[in-house]
């Protein structure tokens, strides 16, 4: 994607955000933000714990290493800074974390393999939560008839993704590289796809070995990722209760699960700016929190992510040498 296209999408997102805010009304938003009060401190605590849990998951994805938790925590924070401040999402943040691990003395294939394991397992749990939320929202009658087919297709894709995950773990065979090479041969133009497959293959091999040979670690990392997602659902519950919405734990979990689809559907929008806020508003309205509550939640999350990213920026500029 060219810089011009990214700039256009970013400006479009800002425009959408302004229109949403104007429609809801600044007075209502400011009132809800004011009511958040000290609950914002809990939001910061919960998100910091979320980042810490993902750092633990990354550490458990690595082979045996002398790295301390503080080193992995610094890498994780640096990734948060890159993701938030560059509006590139995981496309730049995840490879950057691999490079930081490499600079800390981890073998290249192990570093990028561990990043792939942690990110894949994070997304795997996110997709399961999203599937659960779609089913709950469908049962509640939130989706009208025009959405029946897209919802069914989405659930089907989630099941296929899960099946591929299970197959790779049980059979100890990757699927990405064979598919890339099959497509390359079918097109009779190997070129860049073959070169990309050669670069990705060591990472996929690490991933497959981890899933097949270390089932205990697999369950452990999946469990940590689930805890990380639950902490994000707790964020929603804290904010909604603070601003006066009678949100239950189930409602917060359902909303967080549905939110997981934003990054997948709007991956091409820098930082999902505007797109995320629109989805938050729609979900909050569907769950009877009110559209203003949804936009307030989205903006509070932007602010807390920016604050954590500031800490991550300091981690990014710190020495890459592992702590003694």
ZAMARKE-910448 format. One line per 5 residues: number of its first residue (from 1); their letters; for each residue x, y, z negated of C-alpha. Coordinates in pm, whole numbers, plus 50000, padded with zeros to 5 digits. Layout:
ZAMARKE-910448
NUM	a	X:Y:Z ~ ...
***
This chain:
ZAMARKE-910448
1	xxxxx	50000:50000:50000 ~ 50148:50336:50106 ~ 50190:50630:49871 ~ 49930:50826:50067 ~ 49669:50552:50025
6	xxxxx	49749:50523:49655 ~ 49716:50899:49616 ~ 49381:50900:49796 ~ 49251:50617:49576 ~ 49377:50793:49264
11	xxxxx	49205:51118:49361 ~ 48887:50925:49442 ~ 48903:50767:49096 ~ 48945:51106:48930 ~ 48647:51237:49128
16	xxxxx	48430:50943:49020 ~ 48534:50997:48658 ~ 48441:51366:48674 ~ 48103:51285:48830 ~ 48027:51023:48563
21	xxxxx	48123:51265:48285 ~ 47909:51540:48439 ~ 47609:51309:48470 ~ 47632:51186:48111 ~ 47708:51529:47970
26	xxxxx	48016:51657:47794 ~ 47819:51739:47479 ~ 47712:51377:47428 ~ 48064:51250:47495 ~ 48228:51497:47258
31	xxxxx	47975:51414:46988 ~ 48048:51042:47016 ~ 48422:51102:47026 ~ 48392:51312:46710 ~ 48196:51035:46539
36	xxxxx	48474:50789:46617 ~ 48686:50969:46358 ~ 48918:50746:46157 ~ 48798:50442:46348 ~ 49050:50547:46613
41	xxxxx	49325:50447:46369 ~ 49179:50096:46361 ~ 49170:50099:46742 ~ 49542:50177:46745 ~ 49610:49904:46489
46	xxxxx	49410:49645:46683 ~ 49579:49729:47012 ~ 49923:49724:46852 ~ 49840:49377:46717 ~ 49722:49278:47065
51	xxxxx	50056:49382:47215 ~ 50237:49199:46935 ~ 50040:48879:46993 ~ 50123:48891:47363 ~ 50488:48938:47271
56	xxxxx	50463:48624:47056 ~ 50307:48440:47351 ~ 50593:48555:47574 ~ 50846:48436:47318 ~ 50680:48093:47301
61	xxxxx	50689:48077:47683 ~ 51068:48107:47689 ~ 51308:47814:47651 ~ 51500:47801:47324 ~ 51677:48134:47291
66	xxxxx	51863:48347:47040 ~ 51641:48646:47113 ~ 51466:48790:46811 ~ 51104:48894:46809 ~ 51205:49261:46808
71	xxxxx	51379:49213:47145 ~ 51074:49050:47302 ~ 50847:49310:47138 ~ 51058:49583:47301 ~ 51023:49417:47641
76	xxxxx	50647:49392:47594 ~ 50621:49759:47493 ~ 50832:49861:47791 ~ 50591:49672:48015 ~ 50300:49864:47860
81	xxxxx	50475:50191:47941 ~ 50541:50094:48303 ~ 50186:49969:48354 ~ 50021:50276:48202 ~ 50247:50554:48324
86	xxxxx	50295:50437:48683 ~ 49930:50336:48751 ~ 50062:50018:48916 ~ 49911:49766:48676 ~ 50091:49431:48652
91	xxxxx	50241:49461:49003 ~ 50540:49654:48870 ~ 50514:49589:48496 ~ 50545:49208:48509 ~ 50856:49194:48735
96	xxxxx	51010:49473:48527 ~ 50969:49263:48212 ~ 51145:48978:48389 ~ 51437:49208:48472 ~ 51454:49328:48112
101	xxxxx	51466:48969:47986 ~ 51742:48898:48237 ~ 51939:49194:48102 ~ 51900:49043:47756 ~ 52086:48734:47874
106	xxxxx	51801:48506:47984 ~ 51858:48305:48303 ~ 51678:48459:48602 ~ 51443:48166:48671 ~ 51370:48128:48297
111	xxxxx	51302:48501:48256 ~ 51061:48532:48548 ~ 50915:48188:48479 ~ 50829:48285:48121 ~ 50671:48609:48242
116	xxxxx	50464:48406:48491 ~ 50357:48160:48218 ~ 50247:48433:47978 ~ 50064:48633:48245 ~ 49894:48328:48395
121	xxxxx	49773:48206:48056 ~ 49655:48557:47967 ~ 49455:48573:48290 ~ 49331:48217:48244 ~ 49174:48301:47908
126	xxxxx	49046:48631:48052 ~ 48872:48445:48335 ~ 48714:48200:48091 ~ 48584:48493:47887 ~ 48457:48660:48203
131	xxxxx	48273:48343:48306 ~ 48113:48315:47963 ~ 48005:48680:47976 ~ 47856:48647:48324 ~ 47648:48349:48208
136	xxxxx	47529:48540:47900 ~ 47440:48850:48103 ~ 47259:48637:48360 ~ 47056:48463:48088 ~ 46967:48804:47944
141	xxxxx	46836:48908:48284 ~ 47088:49187:48331 ~ 47158:49089:48692 ~ 46883:49141:48945 ~ 46820:48919:49247
146	xxxxx	47078:49099:49470 ~ 47353:48999:49224 ~ 47264:48630:49201 ~ 47490:48524:49489 ~ 47794:48737:49387
151	xxxxx	47768:48607:49029 ~ 47745:48246:49150 ~ 48044:48297:49382 ~ 48247:48452:49100 ~ 48170:48160:48868
156	xxxxx	48266:47920:49148 ~ 48602:48095:49196 ~ 48667:48076:48821 ~ 48600:47701:48825 ~ 48833:47649:49122
161	xxxxx	49104:47851:48947 ~ 49062:47641:48633 ~ 49073:47318:48835 ~ 49400:47428:48997 ~ 49542:47508:48653
166	xxxxx	49448:47162:48519 ~ 49579:46985:48831 ~ 49918:47157:48810 ~ 49948:47070:48440 ~ 49850:46704:48480
171	xxxxx	50013:46621:48815 ~ 50324:46835:48758 ~ 50282:46976:49106 ~ 50249:47340:49200 ~ 49995:47466:49450
176	xxxxx	50123:47810:49546 ~ 50436:47712:49740 ~ 50271:47424:49936 ~ 49985:47655:50038 ~ 50225:47932:50143
181	xxxxx	50429:47691:50357 ~ 50117:47534:50505 ~ 49991:47877:50610 ~ 50336:47965:50742 ~ 50346:47652:50961
186	xxxxx	49988:47707:51077 ~ 50072:48059:51190 ~ 50397:47935:51349 ~ 50566:48246:51221 ~ 50761:48143:50909
191	xxxxx	50960:48463:50863 ~ 50877:48661:50551 ~ 50637:48400:50406 ~ 50905:48131:50400 ~ 51150:48372:50242
196	xxxxx	50891:48468:49981 ~ 50822:48100:49911 ~ 51194:48036:49860 ~ 51210:48319:49604 ~ 50893:48217:49421
201	xxxxx	50965:47843:49411 ~ 51198:47848:49104 ~ 50935:48043:48910 ~ 50657:47803:49006 ~ 50878:47506:48914
206	xxxxx	50934:47659:48569 ~ 50561:47716:48532 ~ 50468:47360:48630 ~ 50735:47207:48406 ~ 50615:47416:48114
211	xxxxx	50252:47309:48157 ~ 50331:46939:48206 ~ 50631:46883:47979 ~ 50538:47108:47686 ~ 50168:47052:47612
216	xxxxx	50211:47170:47253 ~ 50352:47503:47367 ~ 50081:47525:47633 ~ 49807:47501:47370 ~ 49996:47741:47144
221	xxxxx	50031:48008:47413 ~ 49667:47970:47519 ~ 49565:48010:47155 ~ 49774:48325:47117 ~ 49624:48472:47434
226	xxxxx	49275:48401:47301 ~ 49361:48583:46978 ~ 49486:48876:47186 ~ 49158:48896:47377 ~ 48953:48868:47057
231	xxxxx	49144:49168:46918 ~ 49030:49367:47222 ~ 48670:49261:47158 ~ 48713:49378:46798 ~ 48814:49718:46938
236	xxxxx	48478:49745:47111 ~ 48293:49645:46794 ~ 48482:49904:46585 ~ 48419:50188:46832 ~ 48052:50104:46886
241	xxxxx	47981:50082:46514 ~ 48165:50410:46455 ~ 47960:50602:46712 ~ 47632:50461:46583 ~ 47552:50177:46824
246	xxxxx	47416:49862:46659 ~ 47663:49634:46835 ~ 47696:49273:46725 ~ 48012:49064:46750 ~ 47847:48870:47033
251	xxxxx	47771:49191:47224 ~ 48130:49312:47185 ~ 48271:48978:47302 ~ 48031:48971:47598 ~ 48125:49323:47702
256	xxxxx	48498:49255:47671 ~ 48461:48941:47881 ~ 48277:49125:48157 ~ 48537:49402:48149 ~ 48803:49144:48239
261	xxxxx	48673:49142:48596 ~ 48763:49509:48647 ~ 49133:49444:48712 ~ 49054:49157:48949 ~ 48788:49339:49152
266	xxxxx	48948:49686:49155 ~ 49315:49583:49169 ~ 49372:49824:49459 ~ 49267:50130:49255 ~ 49565:50282:49068
271	xxxxx	49505:50220:48698 ~ 49143:50135:48786 ~ 49083:50506:48721 ~ 48717:50587:48773 ~ 48631:50225:48854
276	xxxxx	48690:50112:48496 ~ 48489:50400:48353 ~ 48200:50324:48588 ~ 48192:49957:48485 ~ 48212:50050:48116
281	xxxxx	47912:50279:48160 ~ 47708:50014:48344 ~ 47787:49741:48090 ~ 47719:49964:47790 ~ 47386:50064:47940
286	xxxxx	47297:49700:48018 ~ 47378:49598:47659 ~ 47171:49892:47528 ~ 47465:50082:47380 ~ 47394:50374:47611
291	xxxxx	47604:50506:47903 ~ 47766:50777:47687 ~ 47895:50507:47451 ~ 48049:50321:47744 ~ 48233:50625:47877
296	xxxxx	48349:50720:47527 ~ 48490:50369:47477 ~ 48670:50382:47812 ~ 48831:50718:47735 ~ 48931:50612:47382
301	xxxxx	49103:50309:47532 ~ 49286:50530:47781 ~ 49414:50749:47497 ~ 49529:50460:47277 ~ 49701:50295:47575
306	xxxxx	49880:50623:47648 ~ 49999:50648:47287 ~ 50129:50290:47289 ~ 50289:50356:47629 ~ 50475:50650:47475
311	xxxxx	50627:50412:47221 ~ 50700:50172:47508 ~ 50879:50448:47696 ~ 51117:50483:47403 ~ 51168:50106:47410
316	xxxxx	51235:50121:47784 ~ 51509:50380:47741 ~ 51670:50194:47449 ~ 51975:49974:47490 ~ 51897:49645:47669
321	xxxx	52140:49454:47446 ~ 51977:49195:47219 ~ 51968:49276:46850 ~ 52231:49109:46640
***
